[in-house]
Amino acid sequence: QVSLLLDLSGSGRTTAPTIMPSNHFKLMRNPWEVYLGDCGVISKYLSNKPLYSRWFLPHAVNVYLRAVGQPAFVNNPLLGLIINIALYLYQWQVGLGCLLGGGVATIT
């Protein structure tokens, strides 16, 4: 058995390195992680909802907002909403064009 002792502080005292538990990084998860990436929270919520029912509009909005973000390589409906708002703030005609084009593409 080999013991490794390190002087990390420069004080002359040696300490044994600590071993992190396997779930250390799970404990330190970023709380925003569920909304980043592909926003799995929305996909998971809509996964068990029937498409052709009163849930059609939320499914369509989810697909539309993901499609808005695709040119920027963003598969996230929340960031798609931010991009869509930015298009409307830039010029309302551009935002309307995005809404019409994306809406037709989503429905067909």
N, C-alpha and C positions, 0 to 999 in steps of 0.2 A: 504494500500500500504506500503510495506516494502522496505526501501532503504538500500543497503549494501555498506558500505564505507570501503576501505582497505588502509592500510599504507604499500605500497610495497617498498618504498625507504628507510624507516627507518628515514625519516626526520621529522616525526611528522605530516606531511600533509596527508590527506586522499583523495583518488580518487575513483571515481565510476568505477566499471569494465566495460569494453567495450564489446559490443555484436558484434560478427563478422557477416557480411552479409552472407546469405545462399550461395552465389556464390563465397565466399572468396577462397575456395580451387580450384575452377575452374580457377580463375584468376591467381593462383600461380602454374599452371600446369608445369610439367617438359617438356621442349621442346623435349627431347629424348623419351618421352612416346609413341609416334606414332611408333617408331622403335623397342621398347622393347615389351616384352610379346609375343603375337603371330603375331606381325608385321601386324596389321590390314590395314596399308596403302597399302601393296601389294595385300592383299586379296580383299580389296575394289576396287582397280584399275582393277584387273583381273576378278572381279565378273560379269561384264556385257560384257566381251569379249567372243566370241564364241570359244568353245574348239577345234572344228575341222575346223580350218582355219589357217591363218598365225600366230595366237596366240597360236598354239599348243606348240611350243618350249618354250615360256615364262611360260605357264602353267606347262609343264613337268619339267622345271628347278625349278620352285617354289615347286613342289611336291618333287622333288629329294632333294633339299636343306633342306626342312623340314624333310625328312626321314633321312638325315645324322645326324641331331640333336636329333632325337628321343631317341637314347640310353642314351643321357645325359639329357633327359627330357626337351629338348628345341624345341619348335614348332615355330621356327623362321628361315626364309630363310637366313637372314643376318648372324646370328650366325652359321647356318649350313655351310655357305661359309667360315667362319673363321675356323671352325673345319676341313673342307675339305682342306683348305690351310695348316693347321697345320699337317695334315696327309701327304701331299706332302712334306712338309719341313722335317718331320721326316724321311720318306723314300718314294721315288717316287713310288715304287712297291705297298706299302700299299695304297697310294692315288689312284693309278690306279685300284687296286682291289676294293676300295670303289666306284669309278666311274663306273666300269663295273657292280658290284653287285647291286648298287643302281639304275643304269640306266636300267638294265634288270627288276628289281622289279618295277620301275616306269612305264615302258612301258607295262608290262604284267598285 
